[in-house]
Amino acid sequence: MSAVPGPASAGGAWPELPYDSWRDSKSTLHMFTQVLGKLRLGLAPHEPEWMHVPLYVTASGLTTEPMPYGDRVIQADLDLIDHRCILRDGDGTVLGFPLPGRSVAEFYAGVLGGLRSLGAEVEINPKPQEVPDPVPFPEDGRRDYDPQWVRRFHRTLTSVNQVFTRFRAGYRGRHSRVQFFWGSFDLNYVRFSGRAIDPPPDAGVISREGMDAEQFAIGFWPGDHRYPAPAFFSYAYPPPDGIQDTVLRPAGAAWHEMGEFLLPYDAIRGLDDPAQGLLDFLDCTCQAALNLAGWRQYQP
């Protein structure tokens, strides 16, 4: 059997991803991921720090993975190479529809209608989360979707996912999987010390549960209205004294006023070994955070 080559991605493993070039496509894709994420929110067993709600990176896109529905399982995937939404159940039934040209409202109706065709009646909250001026899915007519830019985003996610997975591998304490949070639209990973803490006094519903344990987190997001460029981030919560004085690597990494370390995505694209540059950033910020916070039990 001969392999069929997939579409080429400009820029190889770390393609260009300028925020302004695909901002509108990103906005539409963000809402697509929210619809699928809300399926997990409604069906998956509850876990601390919302660990039951993320999506996960696959070779072709993002997936809910199997979700329980009675004594059956159902799964929803975004194929970001062939640009389709795919719904399936554990009995082998597969349904799908194309993503380009489809509005958020049409996508929402297509997902719930497809699940009904699989015999799964699922209701979700139609209001998006963690976005300014949320538009309910049934009323959202945006349909910008450029397959080339979406493909580049997916190629970037697969590269970042591999590096984050390498970084995750050696930790012996409680930690998350490498996961895609559809509210904030970022790929992230979290380590926990095992110590419970009180959430911030002004915490909302999401933060109250997501910030009730001492943690160190890393992530990648493609930019938003606050920071219009793709970047990597890392932070410790609660932030230990002196964390902002950490000596960082590689060049370009800096402490940001948002209370976290940032490394612009473009800062590693020009390196001879982007993956190693990213690992250096994760290692140096993690060691500083864990040393300052006193996570002695999990230090190598």
C-alpha positions as CSV (number, residue, x, y, z in Angstrom):
1,M,0.0,0.0,0.0
2,S,1.5,3.4,-1.0
3,A,1.1,6.4,1.2
4,V,-1.0,9.3,-0.1
5,P,0.8,12.6,0.7
6,G,-1.2,15.3,2.5
7,P,-1.3,19.0,1.6
8,A,1.9,20.8,2.1
9,S,2.1,23.3,5.0
10,A,4.0,26.5,4.3
11,G,6.8,26.8,6.8
12,G,7.2,23.1,7.7
13,A,6.7,22.1,11.3
14,W,6.6,25.7,12.6
15,P,4.8,27.7,9.9
16,E,4.1,31.4,10.0
17,L,0.9,32.2,11.8
18,P,0.4,36.0,11.9
19,Y,-2.7,36.9,13.9
20,D,-4.1,39.5,11.5
21,S,-3.9,37.1,8.5
22,W,-6.4,34.6,9.9
23,R,-8.2,36.5,12.8
24,D,-11.6,36.0,11.3
25,S,-11.1,32.4,10.5
26,K,-9.8,31.9,14.0
27,S,-12.9,33.5,15.4
28,T,-15.1,31.0,13.5
29,L,-13.0,28.0,14.4
30,H,-13.0,29.1,18.0
31,M,-16.8,28.9,18.1
32,F,-16.7,25.5,16.3
33,T,-14.5,24.2,19.1
34,Q,-16.8,25.7,21.8
35,V,-19.7,23.7,20.4
36,L,-17.7,20.4,20.6
37,G,-16.3,21.3,24.0
38,K,-19.7,21.9,25.4
39,L,-20.6,18.3,24.4
40,R,-17.8,17.1,26.7
41,L,-18.9,19.5,29.4
42,G,-22.3,18.0,29.3
43,L,-21.5,14.3,28.9
44,A,-18.1,13.5,30.5
45,P,-17.8,12.7,34.2
46,H,-16.8,15.8,36.2
47,E,-13.2,16.2,37.2
48,P,-11.4,18.8,39.3
49,E,-10.0,21.9,37.6
50,W,-12.3,21.2,34.6
51,M,-10.2,18.4,33.3
52,H,-13.2,16.7,31.8
53,V,-13.9,19.5,29.3
54,P,-10.8,19.9,27.0
55,L,-10.4,18.7,23.4
56,Y,-7.2,16.9,22.3
57,V,-4.9,17.2,19.3
58,T,-4.9,14.5,16.8
59,A,-3.0,13.9,13.6
60,S,-5.8,15.5,11.6
61,G,-7.3,18.0,14.0
62,L,-9.1,18.1,17.4
63,T,-11.3,15.5,19.1
64,T,-13.6,15.1,22.1
65,E,-12.4,11.5,22.4
66,P,-15.2,9.0,23.3
67,M,-17.9,10.4,25.5
68,P,-20.4,8.3,27.4
69,Y,-24.0,8.4,26.4
70,G,-25.9,5.8,28.4
71,D,-24.3,2.5,27.7
72,R,-22.9,3.8,24.4
73,V,-20.1,6.2,23.4
74,I,-20.1,9.0,20.9
75,Q,-17.3,11.1,19.6
76,A,-17.0,14.4,17.7
77,D,-13.9,15.4,15.7
78,L,-12.8,18.5,13.8
79,D,-10.7,17.3,10.8
80,L,-8.6,20.4,10.1
81,I,-6.8,18.8,7.1
82,D,-9.9,17.7,5.1
83,H,-11.9,20.4,6.9
84,R,-14.9,18.4,8.1
85,C,-16.8,17.8,11.3
86,I,-17.1,14.0,11.9
87,L,-19.5,12.4,14.3
88,R,-19.4,8.7,15.2
89,D,-20.6,6.2,17.7
90,G,-19.2,3.0,19.1
91,D,-21.3,0.9,16.8
92,G,-19.4,2.1,13.7
93,T,-21.9,4.7,12.4
94,V,-20.0,7.8,11.0
95,L,-21.6,11.1,9.8
96,G,-19.9,14.2,8.7
97,F,-20.2,17.6,7.0
98,P,-17.8,20.2,5.5
99,L,-16.5,23.2,7.5
100,P,-15.7,25.9,4.9
101,G,-18.6,28.2,4.2
102,R,-20.7,27.0,7.2
103,S,-21.8,29.5,9.7
104,V,-21.5,29.0,13.4
105,A,-25.3,28.7,13.6
106,E,-25.3,26.0,10.8
107,F,-22.4,24.2,12.5
108,Y,-24.3,24.1,15.8
109,A,-27.4,22.8,14.1
110,G,-25.4,20.3,12.2
111,V,-23.7,18.8,15.2
112,L,-26.9,18.5,17.3
113,G,-28.8,17.2,14.3
114,G,-26.1,14.7,13.5
115,L,-26.0,13.4,17.1
116,R,-29.8,13.0,16.9
117,S,-29.3,10.8,13.8
118,L,-27.0,8.7,15.9
119,G,-29.7,8.4,18.5
120,A,-28.1,10.8,20.9
121,E,-30.3,13.7,22.2
122,V,-27.8,16.2,23.6
123,E,-28.5,19.7,24.9
124,I,-25.8,22.2,25.5
125,N,-25.7,25.8,26.7
126,P,-25.7,27.8,23.4
127,K,-23.8,30.8,24.9
128,P,-20.1,30.9,24.3
129,Q,-17.7,31.1,27.2
130,E,-14.7,33.3,28.0
131,V,-15.1,35.6,25.0
132,P,-16.2,39.3,24.9
133,D,-19.7,40.0,23.6
134,P,-20.7,36.4,23.2
135,V,-23.3,35.6,20.5
136,P,-25.4,32.5,21.1
137,F,-24.6,29.8,18.6
138,P,-28.0,29.7,16.9
139,E,-27.7,33.4,16.2
140,D,-24.1,33.5,15.0
141,G,-23.8,34.1,11.3
142,R,-20.0,34.3,11.0
143,R,-18.6,31.9,8.5
144,D,-15.1,33.0,7.7
145,Y,-13.0,29.9,7.3
146,D,-9.8,29.9,5.3
147,P,-8.6,26.2,5.0
148,Q,-5.0,27.2,4.4
149,W,-4.7,29.2,7.6
150,V,-6.6,26.6,9.6
151,R,-4.2,24.0,8.3
152,R,-1.3,26.0,9.4
153,F,-2.8,26.4,12.9
154,H,-3.2,22.6,13.1
155,R,0.4,22.0,11.9
156,T,1.5,24.4,14.7
157,L,-0.6,22.6,17.3
158,T,0.9,19.2,16.4
159,S,4.4,20.6,16.8
160,V,3.7,22.3,20.1
161,N,1.8,19.2,21.3
162,Q,4.9,17.0,20.8
163,V,7.2,19.4,22.7
164,F,4.6,19.8,25.6
165,T,4.3,16.0,25.7
166,R,8.1,15.7,26.1
167,F,8.1,18.3,28.8
168,R,5.2,16.5,30.6
169,A,6.8,13.0,30.5
170,G,9.2,13.3,33.4
171,Y,6.9,14.7,36.1
172,R,6.0,12.4,39.0
173,G,3.2,14.4,40.6
174,R,-0.4,15.0,39.7
175,H,-0.7,16.7,36.3
176,S,-3.0,17.2,33.4
177,R,-2.8,15.8,29.9
178,V,-1.7,18.2,27.1
179,Q,-5.1,19.6,26.4
180,F,-6.9,22.2,24.2
181,F,-9.2,24.5,26.2
182,W,-11.9,25.8,23.9
183,G,-12.9,28.7,26.2
184,S,-9.5,30.4,26.1
185,F,-8.6,28.7,22.7
186,D,-5.2,27.5,23.9
187,L,-3.2,24.3,24.1
188,N,-1.9,23.9,27.6
189,Y,-0.6,21.6,30.3
190,V,-0.7,21.9,34.1
191,R,1.4,20.5,37.0
192,F,0.0,20.5,40.6
193,S,1.9,20.5,43.9
194,G,-0.9,18.7,45.8
195,R,-1.6,21.7,48.0
196,A,-5.1,23.2,47.9
197,I,-5.5,27.0,47.9
198,D,-8.3,29.5,48.0
199,P,-9.3,30.9,44.6
200,P,-9.1,34.7,44.1
201,P,-11.9,36.5,46.0
202,D,-13.3,37.9,42.8
203,A,-13.1,34.6,40.9
204,G,-16.0,33.7,38.6
205,V,-17.5,30.2,38.1
206,I,-14.7,29.0,35.9
207,S,-11.8,30.4,38.0
208,R,-13.2,29.2,41.3
209,E,-12.7,25.6,40.4
210,G,-9.8,26.1,38.0
211,M,-7.7,27.9,40.5
212,D,-8.3,26.0,43.8
213,A,-5.0,24.2,43.7
214,E,-1.3,25.3,43.6
215,Q,-0.2,24.9,40.0
216,F,2.3,25.6,37.3
217,A,0.9,25.9,33.8
218,I,2.3,26.3,30.3
219,G,0.5,26.9,27.0
220,F,0.3,28.2,23.5
221,W,-2.3,30.5,22.1
222,P,-2.6,32.1,18.6
223,G,-3.3,35.6,19.9
224,D,-6.4,37.6,20.7
225,H,-7.5,41.2,21.0
226,R,-5.3,41.7,24.1
227,Y,-2.1,40.3,22.6
228,P,-2.4,40.1,18.8
229,A,0.3,37.6,18.1
230,P,0.9,33.9,18.7
231,A,2.9,33.2,21.9
232,F,3.8,30.6,24.5
233,F,3.1,31.3,28.1
234,S,4.0,29.9,31.5
235,Y,2.9,30.9,35.0
236,A,2.7,29.7,38.6
237,Y,-0.4,30.2,40.7
238,P,-0.2,31.7,43.2
239,P,2.9,33.5,41.9
240,P,5.8,33.1,44.3
241,D,7.8,36.2,45.3
242,G,10.6,37.1,42.9
243,I,9.3,35.0,40.0
244,Q,9.4,38.0,37.7
245,D,13.2,38.3,38.1
246,T,13.9,34.9,36.5
247,V,16.7,34.8,34.0
248,L,15.0,33.5,30.8
249,R,15.9,31.7,27.7
250,P,15.8,31.8,24.7
251,A,16.1,35.5,23.6
252,G,12.7,37.1,23.4
253,A,11.1,35.6,26.5
254,A,10.0,38.1,29.0
255,W,7.8,38.7,32.1
256,H,4.5,40.2,31.0
257,E,2.2,42.5,33.0
258,M,-0.6,39.9,32.7
259,G,1.4,38.0,35.4
260,E,3.0,35.4,33.3
261,F,6.1,34.7,31.2
262,L,5.6,35.1,27.4
263,L,7.7,33.8,24.6
264,P,6.6,35.0,21.1
265,Y,6.0,32.2,18.7
266,D,8.1,34.0,16.1
267,A,11.1,34.0,18.5
268,I,11.5,30.3,18.2
269,R,10.7,30.0,14.5
270,G,14.1,31.5,13.6
271,L,16.1,29.1,15.8
272,D,18.1,26.2,14.4
273,D,16.1,23.9,16.8
274,P,12.7,25.5,17.6
275,A,11.6,22.5,19.7
276,Q,14.7,22.8,21.9
277,G,14.3,26.5,22.2
278,L,10.7,26.0,23.5
279,L,11.9,23.3,25.9
280,D,14.5,25.7,27.3
281,F,11.8,28.2,28.0
282,L,9.6,25.7,29.7
283,D,12.4,24.2,31.7
284,C,13.8,27.5,33.0
285,T,10.5,29.0,34.0
286,C,9.3,25.8,35.6
287,Q,12.5,25.3,37.6
288,A,12.3,28.9,38.8
289,A,8.6,28.6,39.8
290,L,9.0,25.3,41.6
291,N,12.1,26.4,43.5
292,L,10.6,29.7,44.6
293,A,7.3,28.0,45.6
294,G,9.0,25.1,47.4
295,W,7.9,22.1,45.4
296,R,10.7,20.0,46.8
297,Q,9.0,16.7,46.6
298,Y,8.8,16.7,42.8
299,Q,12.1,18.2,41.9
300,P,14.4,15.9,39.9
